[in-house]
Amino acid sequence: MKNSHTKAMWKLAPLALLTANAFAQEGAAAAASAMPAAAAAPIEAAAPARNGEMEKIIVTATRRNTFVQETPLAITAYNQDTLANNQVKDLASLTTMVPSLVVEQHGDSGGVHVYMRGVGSANHTELGDPAVAFYIDGIYSPRPQGATALMYDLSHVEVARGPQGTLNGRNSTAGAVNLVSGAPSTEKVFGSAGMTIGDYHRLQTQAMINIPLADDVALRIAAIRDSHDGTVDFRKGSNVLPGAKKYGAEDKMGARASLMWRFTPELKATVIADYYKDQGAGNVYLAAEPAAGTELRSALIDSPGNLDQSITTFKGKLNYHPSDALDLTYLGSWSRYKRANVNDADAGLFPGFKSENRTEWAKFDSYSHELQARSDNDAPFQWVGGLFLFGEKNKVRFDIDRSQISQATVQQDIAAGNVIFVRPTVGQYASAMSFIQGDRQLKSKAVFAQGSLQVNDELKATVGARYTKDHKFDIGGQNWACPNWPANVPLGTTVLTPDQIKQLVTPGTGTINTHNIGPGGVVSAATCGNTFGDNTADLKYGQATWLGRVEYKLRPEILLYGSVTTGFHSPAIGDGGATTKPEKLTSYELGMKSDLLDRLLTLNVAAFHMKYKDKLESQVVNSVLANFNAAGATVNGVEAEWTWRPTKVDRLTGNATWLDATYDSFMSCDVDAARAKGLSCGSTAPNVDVGGSVMKHAPKFATTLQYEHDFATSKGLFTPRISAHYEGQTFVGAGAFSNDVPGHPGVKKQKAYSTLDLSLRFQPMNKAYTAEIFVQNATDREVKLDVVELCTDTGMPCQPTQQIYGAFYNAPRTVGARVSMKF
C-alpha cells in the first residue's frame, strides 16, 4: 500500500473504530444476530422482529442472501412499505434516504445523472455509460434512462456504495443500485391496491395480485400509472399551442408479470415480463441567475417538451440445488429501450434565438447471461463464481436545429405582447446538426470468483477477482453540420465572418437554403450543404478487478470490517471516433455494523479513501460534447446510518455524510473562465491546473433526520412523520472547475440548504387499509442540481464575454393524499 493511501486511512480509521468501541460498551447485552443459512432462500425472507425491534431485510450484494447487518459493505436497503411511506416512486425520490446519493434530472434524452460519494457520469447520451450500475432483479440496465423507471411492488431496493467491480463488474465504480421485485408465492391468493392524488393534478394508481396456480406454480401481476401536470409555466410570448404539456409533466406507467414454477424440490424457474413507458414532457433548463421579479419556474418556450420512451424487458432465473453443498443459478434477459423526444435546449433565455433538440428515433437492444455457482452449507470456506456475457446495440438519430431573428423584431413582439416567432427570413441565421449512429455496439464478457474463510468464530477473510473483456465499436456513425459547425452571430455584430455568412438564410426554397433539418427531415450532402464527419471506431480492452476483505465480530451484535476494492469505468467512444482510457479506482474502507441496546438501535459507520486514476469527464466544448480523462481524483469520507426505537411508539432514523472529494493535479482548460475573458479553449485559452477543485455533488457535510411517533386511539393508529435534510454548499456545475466564474459569483454552486417533508398516516383498527396525507419540500426550497453555460452549450448568439447559465432544479412543494390496502 502506498504511503499516501496509508496516511489517509489512518486519518479515517479512528472515526469508525472509536465509534464501534463506544457502542460496544452499551450493547454488551444484545443477542446474537441470525444469518440466513441457505444461499437460495426466498428473497423476501426477513427475520421476524421482536417487540420494538427493527425489521431485517435480506440483500444480495454478495451474490448470496444475507441480512444487511451481516453484509460487510456500505449498503442501504428499504422494503416496499418504507418506500411507500416516504413517497418514493423512482430513484430520484430516494436521494435523501441514502447517504451521498444524488440524481440529476435531464431533458434532451429523458435521462438522469446518478452520483454517489461525489462520483458519477454527466453523459446520458449513447456515447456514455453511468458510473453507478443500475440493476432490476439482478439484471444490468445499461442506459441511465432505466434509472427513471417507477418503483412499485418491490421486495426491496438495495443501494451499495463504493466500487462493486468484483461481483458487478463494469461501470460500478461509484456503487450499484438493485431493485428486487416481489416474488410469486404458492401459499395463498393475496394482493394490494393503492391510489395517490395531489396538486398539479397528480394521480397515481397501482395494484398487485398473487395467484397460486398449483402447488408448485404461482403468478404475480402488478401495474402502476403515475401522472401529473408540469411545473414550469409558459411565459408571455411563448410559441406553444393550446393544451401543450408544461415541462416537468409526467405520464408514466409500468406493468410486470412474474411466473414461478418449482419443477422439483431442487429446480425452480422464474420468468418476468416487464414494461415501462414514459410519455411526459421531460425537463428544461431554468435561469441559474434569475432576474429580479421573475418567476423561477417559468420559461419562454418555443419547443414544447415531448417525451415518448419505453423499456420492454424479458427476464429469466433458473435455480438448481443439486446437493446440500451446491447451488447453481442462471440469470438471462433481453431488453429493448426506445425513445423519441423534443426539448427546448435554450429555454428562451436569449429571446429571439431558438435551439431545439430532437431525438428522432432511438432503439437500444441489449441482452445478458450470467451463470453463478456457489457453496451452500455451513463449511468454514464459502465460495461463489460465475460467467457473465452482455451485449448492446444502439441506434439513434439526434438532431439540433438553431435559428435566430433580429433583435428589432423581438423587441417589437415583446412591446406588443405578441408571441415570439423564431422563423428566420432571408439574411438571418439558421443552422443544424444531426448525429446518426446506425450501429454502435458493445460486447462484454467476464469471469469472476470470490471465496470466504471463517478462520474462527470471530474472524473471516474474503478475496475475490474478476476479469472483464470489452469490445466497443461504431460502424458508419455520422455527424452532420449544416452547413458547418455553428458559429452564431453575436448580438450587435455588424461585420460577419465568411463562416457566419454561410449560415444565413438565402433566397429560394428548400432545406438547403435555410439549413434547418426540421422534424424527420432528410439529411444528405445536398440538403445539409455539407458532408458528414465519420464516427467509425473500434475499441478493445480488458480489465482485472479484485477485492480483499477482513471481518471481525467484536461482539455478537457488532461487526467490524476492512476492505481494499478496485473497480473500473468503461472507456468512451466520442464524436469523430475519439476514444478515452478506462477510469480506474482503488478504494480502502473501514466499517462497522451494529445492533445495540437489545436491538433497538442499529448504527452503521463506514470510513473510506478512494483513489481514482484517469477519471472520466464529459463537457461541452465549442458546441461539441467531449469525453476526456482527468489525471485522477481523491475522495475521503465517513458515512453513518442509524435507526433507533427508544420506545415502542417512537422511531428516529437518519444518515450523515462527511466528504472531501477533490481532483488531483492535471492541466486542463476552464471553459467558463476562458469565455468570461473572451478566450476559447483549444486556441487562445491556456490550460491551468485543476488540482484541488472540489468534485461535483460532494458537500463537506450532509444529513437527513426523520422522526415518527405512533398515537394509538380507539379509531386506530395515527403516525405523524417529519423528515429534514440538510446539505452544505455544493459544486453543481459542468466540468472539473469548481472555482467562481469572473462576473458570476456562486453561479456553479448550490448554497447550503435544508428541505422538509411532512406526513400523517392513519391505520384503522382491524382494517386492511392505510390512509395518509403528505407534503414534500414543505418550505418550497429551490435547489440547483446541475448548471451549464448555455452560450457555449447551445451556441446562443452571445457577445464574446457574455455568459448565460441554465440550471435544472428540484421539484417544488407538492401536497397529496394516499390510500392503500392489502388483501
ZAMARGU-4260 file (C-alpha; in steps of 0.2 Angstrom, whole numbers, plus 5000, padded with zeros to 4 digits):
<rodrens>
0) 5000/5000/5000 | 5007/5017/4995 | 5011/5029/5010 | 4998/5042/5004 | 4985/5029/5005
5) 4990/5023/5022 | 4991/5040/5029 | 4973/5044/5023 | 4966/5028/5030 | 4974/5031/5047
10) 4966/5048/5047 | 4949/5040/5044 | 4951/5024/5055 | 4949/5031/5072 | 4931/5038/5067
15) 4925/5021/5064 | 4934/5011/5077 | 4931/5023/5091 | 4913/5023/5087 | 4912/5005/5087
20) 4921/5003/5104 | 4909/5016/5112 | 4894/5007/5107 | 4901/4990/5111 | 4901/4995/5129
25) 4882/5000/5128 | 4877/4985/5118 | 4885/4971/5128 | 4868/4963/5132 | 4862/4962/5115
30) 4858/4945/5107 | 4867/4937/5093 | 4861/4940/5075 | 4854/4926/5065 | 4861/4923/5047
35) 4851/4915/5033 | 4859/4898/5030 | 4854/4895/5013 | 4860/4905/4998 | 4844/4901/4988
40) 4832/4906/5002 | 4817/4916/4996 | 4822/4934/4993 | 4808/4941/5003 | 4813/4932/5018
45) 4817/4943/5034 | 4820/4939/5052 | 4804/4942/5062 | 4806/4957/5073 | 4804/4956/5092
50) 4793/4969/5101 | 4801/4986/5097 | 4814/4979/5085 | 4818/4985/5068 | 4813/4974/5053
55) 4828/4965/5045 | 4830/4965/5026 | 4839/4952/5016 | 4850/4958/5002 | 4860/4950/4988
60) 4875/4962/4986 | 4887/4947/4989 | 4878/4936/4977 | 4871/4926/4992 | 4856/4931/5003
65) 4862/4940/5019 | 4855/4952/5031 | 4860/4970/5029 | 4868/4970/5046 | 4878/4954/5041
70) 4884/4961/5025 | 4902/4969/5026 | 4900/4984/5015 | 4891/5001/5015 | 4874/4996/5009
75) 4856/5004/5012 | 4840/4994/5010 | 4822/4998/5011 | 4806/4987/5009 | 4791/4992/4999
80) 4781/4999/5014 | 4795/5010/5019 | 4797/5017/5001 | 4778/5020/5000 | 4778/5029/5017
85) 4791/5040/5011 | 4783/5044/4994 | 4797/5036/4984 | 4792/5032/4967 | 4809/5032/4957
90) 4827/5033/4961 | 4827/5052/4961 | 4815/5052/4976 | 4826/5041/4986 | 4841/5053/4987
95) 4838/5060/5004 | 4836/5042/5012 | 4853/5036/5005 | 4870/5044/5011 | 4879/5054/4997
100) 4866/5048/4983 | 4861/5062/4971 | 4851/5060/4955 | 4850/5074/4942 | 4835/5075/4930
105) 4839/5080/4912 | 4829/5084/4897 | 4836/5081/4880 | 4837/5062/4882 | 4825/5059/4896
110) 4840/5053/4906 | 4847/5056/4923 | 4865/5058/4930 | 4867/5047/4946 | 4881/5052/4959
115) 4887/5043/4974 | 4901/5050/4985 | 4904/5064/4973 | 4907/5052/4958 | 4895/5050/4943
120) 4894/5052/4925 | 4887/5068/4916 | 4885/5059/4899 | 4867/5052/4897 | 4869/5050/4878
125) 4873/5035/4868 | 4891/5040/4870 | 4892/5037/4888 | 4889/5025/4902 | 4883/5028/4920
130) 4896/5027/4934 | 4883/5019/4946 | 4877/5002/4940 | 4858/5000/4939 | 4850/4983/4941
135) 4832/4976/4941 | 4831/4959/4949 | 4849/4957/4947 | 4849/4961/4928 | 4860/4975/4922
140) 4851/4990/4915 | 4864/4999/4903 | 4856/5015/4899 | 4854/5029/4913 | 4836/5031/4907
145) 4832/5015/4916 | 4835/5023/4932 | 4820/5034/4930 | 4809/5018/4930 | 4795/5018/4943
150) 4797/5008/4959 | 4782/4998/4963 | 4778/4981/4970 | 4796/4978/4976 | 4803/4966/4989
155) 4816/4979/4992 | 4828/4991/4985 | 4847/4990/4989 | 4860/5003/4986 | 4878/4998/4988
160) 4891/5012/4989 | 4909/5011/4983 | 4916/5000/4969 | 4907/4984/4966 | 4919/4978/4952
165) 4922/4961/4958 | 4904/4954/4958 | 4895/4968/4947 | 4909/4972/4935 | 4910/4987/4923
170) 4903/5004/4927 | 4901/5002/4946 | 4915/5012/4952 | 4903/5023/4962 | 4891/5010/4968
175) 4877/4999/4962 | 4858/5000/4964 | 4847/4984/4963 | 4828/4984/4963 | 4821/4967/4968
180) 4803/4964/4963 | 4791/4955/4974 | 4792/4936/4971 | 4777/4925/4967 | 4771/4914/4981
185) 4761/4897/4981 | 4755/4899/4998 | 4739/4909/4995 | 4730/4922/4985 | 4734/4940/4991
190) 4736/4957/4983 | 4737/4976/4986 | 4730/4992/4978 | 4733/5010/4981 | 4729/5027/4975
195) 4738/5044/4977 | 4731/5061/4972 | 4739/5078/4974 | 4742/5095/4967 | 4747/5098/4949
200) 4733/5085/4945 | 4743/5071/4952 | 4735/5054/4950 | 4744/5038/4954 | 4735/5021/4954
205) 4743/5004/4957 | 4738/4986/4961 | 4746/4969/4963 | 4739/4951/4964 | 4747/4935/4968
210) 4738/4919/4962 | 4744/4901/4966 | 4740/4891/4950 | 4746/4875/4958 | 4755/4868/4972
215) 4771/4872/4963 | 4766/4886/4951 | 4762/4904/4955 | 4759/4920/4946 | 4761/4938/4952
220) 4755/4953/4942 | 4757/4971/4946 | 4754/4988/4937 | 4756/5006/4941 | 4751/5023/4932
225) 4758/5040/4938 | 4754/5056/4930 | 4754/5075/4935 | 4754/5092/4926 | 4770/5101/4923
230) 4778/5113/4935 | 4786/5126/4923 | 4774/5139/4917 | 4774/5146/4899 | 4780/5164/4900
235) 4771/5178/4890 | 4777/5177/4872 | 4779/5158/4872 | 4776/5150/4855 | 4765/5135/4861
240) 4748/5128/4855 | 4734/5127/4867 | 4734/5112/4878 | 4753/5109/4876 | 4761/5100/4891
245) 4771/5110/4903 | 4789/5105/4906 | 4790/5094/4921 | 4774/5085/4917 | 4774/5066/4919
250) 4764/5052/4912 | 4772/5035/4917 | 4766/5018/4918 | 4773/5001/4922 | 4767/4983/4921
255) 4775/4967/4927 | 4770/4949/4926 | 4781/4936/4936 | 4778/4917/4934 | 4787/4905/4947
260) 4787/4886/4943 | 4795/4874/4955 | 4798/4859/4944 | 4806/4848/4958 | 4812/4852/4976
265) 4829/4856/4968 | 4824/4865/4952 | 4814/4882/4952 | 4812/4894/4937 | 4805/4912/4937
270) 4801/4922/4921 | 4797/4940/4921 | 4790/4951/4908 | 4792/4970/4912 | 4786/4985/4903
275) 4789/5004/4907 | 4783/5019/4897 | 4785/5037/4899 | 4775/5050/4889 | 4779/5066/4899
280) 4786/5082/4894 | 4804/5080/4900 | 4813/5094/4909 | 4820/5110/4904 | 4834/5122/4910
285) 4829/5137/4920 | 4838/5153/4924 | 4853/5149/4936 | 4854/5168/4939 | 4835/5173/4938
290) 4832/5191/4936 | 4823/5201/4950 | 4805/5200/4949 | 4804/5185/4938 | 4796/5168/4942
295) 4810/5155/4943 | 4799/5140/4937 | 4794/5148/4921 | 4802/5149/4904 | 4799/5157/4886
300) 4796/5141/4876 | 4796/5139/4858 | 4798/5120/4858 | 4786/5112/4869 | 4793/5096/4878
305) 4788/5079/4871 | 4794/5063/4878 | 4790/5045/4872 | 4801/5032/4879 | 4798/5014/4883
310) 4808/4999/4890 | 4802/4981/4887 | 4812/4968/4896 | 4810/4949/4897 | 4820/4940/4911
315) 4823/4923/4917 | 4830/4915/4933 | 4834/4896/4934 | 4839/4890/4951 | 4846/4872/4953
320) 4850/4865/4970 | 4858/4848/4966 | 4865/4845/4984 | 4866/4852/5001 | 4883/4860/4997
325) 4880/4867/4979 | 4868/4880/4972 | 4868/4884/4953 | 4859/4900/4946 | 4856/4906/4928
330) 4851/4924/4925 | 4846/4929/4907 | 4837/4944/4900 | 4833/4953/4883 | 4828/4972/4884
335) 4823/4985/4871 | 4824/5003/4875 | 4815/5015/4863 | 4814/5034/4863 | 4809/5049/4853
340) 4808/5067/4861 | 4809/5085/4859 | 4817/5098/4871 | 4819/5117/4871 | 4838/5117/4874
345) 4839/5136/4876 | 4823/5138/4886 | 4820/5156/4880 | 4835/5163/4890 | 4840/5173/4875
350) 4824/5179/4866 | 4825/5178/4848 | 4836/5163/4847 | 4830/5145/4846 | 4839/5129/4849
355) 4828/5113/4848 | 4835/5096/4852 | 4826/5081/4845 | 4829/5063/4846 | 4821/5057/4830
360) 4822/5039/4835 | 4832/5028/4846 | 4832/5010/4849 | 4844/5001/4861 | 4844/4982/4861
365) 4853/4973/4875 | 4855/4955/4882 | 4864/4947/4896 | 4868/4930/4903 | 4875/4926/4919
370) 4879/4909/4927 | 4883/4908/4945 | 4889/4893/4956 | 4890/4894/4975 | 4893/4884/4990
375) 4878/4882/5001 | 4882/4874/5018 | 4890/4879/5034 | 4908/4874/5030 | 4921/4886/5035
380) 4925/4890/5017 | 4912/4898/5006 | 4914/4902/4988 | 4904/4909/4973 | 4910/4910/4955
385) 4902/4914/4938 | 4902/4919/4920 | 4895/4934/4913 | 4890/4939/4895 | 4882/4956/4890
390) 4879/4964/4873 | 4871/4980/4867 | 4867/4988/4850 | 4862/5006/4849 | 4854/5015/4835
395) 4850/5034/4837 | 4847/5049/4827 | 4848/5066/4837 | 4846/5082/4828 | 4849/5100/4834
400) 4840/5115/4824 | 4846/5133/4828 | 4840/5149/4822 | 4839/5167/4826 | 4829/5183/4821
405) 4834/5201/4823 | 4833/5209/4840 | 4822/5223/4832 | 4809/5210/4828 | 4810/5203/4846
410) 4808/5219/4854 | 4793/5224/4844 | 4785/5207/4848 | 4788/5210/4867 | 4782/5228/4867
415) 4766/5222/4858 | 4764/5207/4869 | 4764/5195/4854 | 4770/5178/4853 | 4789/5177/4848
420) 4790/5168/4832 | 4808/5162/4829 | 4807/5160/4810 | 4822/5167/4801 | 4820/5175/4784
425) 4832/5180/4771 | 4848/5187/4779 | 4845/5179/4796 | 4854/5165/4805 | 4849/5146/4804
430) 4860/5130/4805 | 4858/5112/4811 | 4867/5097/4816 | 4862/5079/4815 | 4870/5064/4824
435) 4866/5047/4816 | 4873/5032/4824 | 4866/5017/4815 | 4877/5003/4823 | 4886/5006/4839
440) 4889/4991/4849 | 4896/4984/4865 | 4901/4966/4868 | 4907/4962/4886 | 4911/4945/4894
445) 4918/4942/4911 | 4923/4928/4924 | 4923/4931/4942 | 4926/4921/4959 | 4926/4925/4977
450) 4929/4915/4992 | 4927/4917/5011 | 4936/4908/5025 | 4929/4908/5043 | 4945/4907/5052
455) 4937/4906/5069 | 4921/4912/5077 | 4926/4930/5076 | 4937/4932/5061 | 4933/4929/5042
460) 4943/4933/5027 | 4937/4936/5009 | 4946/4938/4992 | 4939/4940/4975 | 4943/4944/4957
465) 4935/4947/4941 | 4942/4949/4923 | 4932/4959/4910 | 4935/4959/4891 | 4925/4973/4882
470) 4923/4977/4864 | 4916/4993/4859 | 4914/4999/4841 | 4904/5011/4829 | 4901/5006/4811
475) 4897/5021/4800 | 4892/5033/4813 | 4889/5051/4806 | 4890/5069/4812 | 4882/5081/4801
480) 4884/5100/4802 | 4873/5110/4791 | 4881/5119/4783 | 4896/5119/4795 | 4899/5119/4814
485) 4888/5133/4820 | 4897/5150/4823 | 4882/5160/4829 | 4882/5179/4825 | 4884/5188/4842
490) 4871/5201/4846 | 4877/5218/4839 | 4889/5211/4826 | 4889/5221/4810 | 4904/5213/4801
495) 4901/5194/4798 | 4915/5181/4795 | 4914/5170/4779 | 4909/5156/4791 | 4894/5166/4798
500) 4889/5172/4781 | 4887/5153/4775 | 4874/5151/4789 | 4862/5165/4784 | 4846/5161/4775
505) 4847/5164/4757 | 4834/5167/4744 | 4825/5152/4737 | 4816/5137/4744 | 4820/5121/4752
510) 4831/5115/4767 | 4847/5119/4758 | 4843/5137/4759 | 4838/5138/4777 | 4850/5125/4785
515) 4836/5119/4796 | 4833/5100/4795 | 4816/5100/4803 | 4807/5085/4811 | 4811/5070/4801
520) 4820/5079/4788 | 4831/5071/4776 | 4850/5073/4779 | 4861/5072/4764 | 4876/5082/4757
525) 4863/5091/4746 | 4850/5095/4759 | 4863/5099/4773 | 4875/5109/4762 | 4890/5099/4769
530) 4897/5082/4771 | 4897/5071/4787 | 4910/5068/4799 | 4914/5050/4802 | 4912/5042/4819
535) 4919/5025/4815 | 4929/5017/4829 | 4934/5001/4836 | 4940/4999/4854 | 4945/4983/4863
540) 4951/4982/4881 | 4952/4970/4896 | 4952/4974/4915 | 4955/4965/4930 | 4947/4970/4947
545) 4949/4962/4964 | 4944/4963/4982 | 4952/4959/4999 | 4942/4960/5015 | 4943/4955/5033
550) 4928/4954/5045 | 4929/4953/5064 | 4914/4950/5076 | 4919/4962/5090 | 4903/4956/5099
555) 4889/4945/5093 | 4880/4962/5089 | 4895/4971/5082 | 4903/4968/5065 | 4919/4977/5060
560) 4927/4975/5043 | 4941/4982/5032 | 4942/4980/5013 | 4953/4985/4998 | 4942/4985/4982
565) 4946/4990/4964 | 4934/4995/4950 | 4934/5002/4933 | 4923/5013/4921 | 4922/5008/4903
570) 4932/5020/4891 | 4921/5030/4880 | 4919/5032/4861 | 4916/5051/4856 | 4912/5061/4841
575) 4924/5058/4827 | 4928/5041/4833 | 4939/5048/4848 | 4942/5036/4862 | 4947/5038/4880
580) 4956/5027/4893 | 4946/5017/4906 | 4943/5025/4923 | 4951/5015/4937 | 4948/5016/4956
585) 4956/5008/4971 | 4945/5010/4987 | 4950/5007/5005 | 4936/5006/5018 | 4934/5003/5037
590) 4916/4999/5043 | 4905/4994/5057 | 4888/4986/5058 | 4880/4986/5074 | 4863/4981/5083
595) 4863/4989/5100 | 4853/4992/5115 | 4844/4975/5114 | 4842/4978/5095 | 4833/4994/5097
600) 4847/5004/5089 | 4855/5000/5073 | 4871/5010/5069 | 4882/5008/5054 | 4898/5018/5050
605) 4910/5017/5035 | 4926/5027/5033 | 4933/5027/5015 | 4948/5033/5005 | 4945/5031/4986
610) 4959/5035/4973 | 4954/5037/4955 | 4966/5036/4940 | 4961/5043/4923 | 4944/5049/4929
615) 4932/5051/4915 | 4923/5068/4912 | 4911/5075/4900 | 4909/5093/4895 | 4903/5103/4880
620) 4917/5112/4872 | 4914/5123/4857 | 4897/5116/4854 | 4904/5098/4855 | 4901/5085/4869
625) 4919/5080/4873 | 4924/5064/4884 | 4941/5065/4892 | 4952/5058/4906 | 4957/5068/4921
630) 4973/5064/4929 | 4964/5057/4944 | 4954/5061/4960 | 4954/5058/4978 | 4939/5055/4989
635) 4939/5053/5008 | 4924/5052/5018 | 4914/5045/5033 | 4896/5039/5032 | 4884/5035/5046
640) 4866/5027/5046 | 4856/5024/5061 | 4838/5018/5066 | 4833/5020/5084 | 4817/5015/5093
645) 4819/5022/5110 | 4801/5017/5114 | 4788/5006/5106 | 4780/5021/5098 | 4795/5032/5093
650) 4807/5029/5078 | 4822/5040/5074 | 4831/5036/5058 | 4844/5046/5048 | 4861/5047/5040
655) 4875/5058/5039 | 4890/5060/5027 | 4906/5070/5028 | 4916/5071/5011 | 4932/5078/5005
660) 4932/5075/4986 | 4945/5084/4975 | 4953/5082/4959 | 4972/5078/4958 | 4984/5089/4949
665) 4981/5089/4930 | 4982/5103/4916 | 4965/5107/4908 | 4956/5122/4900 | 4942/5130/4911
670) 4929/5133/4898 | 4918/5145/4908 | 4933/5156/4914 | 4940/5156/4897 | 4924/5163/4889
675) 4922/5176/4903 | 4939/5183/4897 | 4934/5182/4878 | 4946/5167/4875 | 4942/5150/4868
680) 4948/5133/4874 | 4959/5124/4861 | 4965/5140/4853 | 4968/5156/4864 | 4964/5150/4881
685) 4978/5142/4891 | 4977/5126/4901 | 4978/5128/4920 | 4980/5116/4934 | 4963/5109/4940
690) 4971/5101/4955 | 4962/5104/4972 | 4945/5108/4963 | 4930/5101/4973 | 4921/5087/4964
695) 4903/5089/4959 | 4889/5084/4972 | 4902/5082/4986 | 4897/5093/5000 | 4908/5093/5015
700) 4893/5088/5026 | 4875/5082/5023 | 4862/5074/5034 | 4844/5068/5034 | 4834/5066/5051
705) 4817/5058/5051 | 4806/5055/5066 | 4790/5046/5068 | 4778/5044/5083 | 4763/5032/5085
710) 4747/5038/5093 | 4735/5024/5097 | 4717/5029/5098 | 4701/5019/5098 | 4699/5023/5080
715) 4716/5017/5075 | 4734/5022/5074 | 4740/5039/5069 | 4758/5042/5064 | 4765/5059/5060
720) 4782/5059/5052 | 4794/5073/5049 | 4810/5072/5038 | 4823/5085/5037 | 4838/5086/5025
725) 4852/5097/5026 | 4867/5099/5014 | 4882/5110/5014 | 4887/5121/4999 | 4889/5110/4984
730) 4898/5112/4967 | 4885/5108/4954 | 4892/5115/4938 | 4898/5106/4922 | 4916/5101/4921
735) 4930/5099/4934 | 4932/5118/4939 | 4923/5122/4955 | 4931/5140/4956 | 4920/5155/4953
740) 4917/5162/4936 | 4923/5180/4933 | 4907/5191/4934 | 4896/5176/4940 | 4900/5173/4958
745) 4892/5157/4965 | 4883/5153/4949 | 4890/5135/4948 | 4887/5131/4967 | 4872/5127/4977
750) 4872/5136/4994 | 4869/5126/5010 | 4851/5122/5011 | 4838/5112/5021 | 4822/5104/5015
755) 4807/5097/5025 | 4795/5083/5021 | 4779/5080/5032 | 4766/5067/5033 | 4752/5060/5044
760) 4747/5041/5042 | 4732/5033/5048 | 4729/5014/5051 | 4712/5010/5057 | 4709/4996/5070
765) 4705/4979/5062 | 4705/4986/5044 | 4717/4982/5030 | 4720/4999/5023 | 4731/5014/5026
770) 4727/5032/5023 | 4740/5046/5023 | 4742/5065/5019 | 4759/5072/5015 | 4769/5087/5010
775) 4785/5086/5000 | 4798/5100/5001 | 4786/5109/5013 | 4796/5125/5013 | 4797/5126/4994
780) 4816/5127/4993 | 4823/5129/4976 | 4839/5118/4974 | 4850/5118/4959 | 4855/5101/4954
785) 4865/5105/4938 | 4872/5121/4930 | 4878/5123/4912 | 4884/5139/4902 | 4871/5139/4888
790) 4881/5152/4877 | 4894/5138/4874 | 4882/5123/4876 | 4868/5129/4864 | 4878/5141/4853
795) 4867/5156/4859 | 4872/5172/4849 | 4881/5179/4865 | 4894/5193/4865 | 4912/5186/4866
800) 4912/5188/4885 | 4894/5186/4888 | 4888/5171/4898 | 4870/5164/4902 | 4868/5150/4914
805) 4854/5137/4915 | 4850/5125/4929 | 4840/5110/4932 | 4831/5112/4949 | 4822/5100/4962
810) 4803/5098/4962 | 4793/5112/4970 | 4782/5110/4985 | 4769/5096/4982 | 4754/5090/4993
815) 4744/5075/4992 | 4735/5060/4999 | 4737/5042/4998 | 4726/5027/5002 | 4732/5009/5001
820) 4725/4992/5005 | 4731/4974/5006 | 4721/4958/5005
</rodrens>
